[in-house]
Amino acid sequence: MNLLEHYIKEIVSVEPYEEDWTKEFDKKFLKVVVVVNCYGVVETRGTVVTENEWEIAKERGYFMW
C-alpha cells in the first residue's frame, strides 16, 4: 500500500480523545475531523492522532495516509 499526501482543506473539528486504551500512554490524543484533498478526491475524514502528530500535520498541511 502506498502512502499518499492528503492535503488539509478545512478543519471541521478537533477535540480531546480519552478512551480507556489511551491511558496506557504518556501522550494526549485528539479526535480530528478534516476535509482533505488527495489527487482531486475531496472527502471528509476522521482520525485519532497524538497532539504531536496533529501539530506536524498542521504545519506540513497534509497527512500521509
Secondary structure, 3 states (H helix, E strand, C coil): CCCCEEEEEEEEEEEEECCHHHHHCCCCEEEEEEEEEECCEEEEEEEEEEHHHHHHHHHHCEEEC
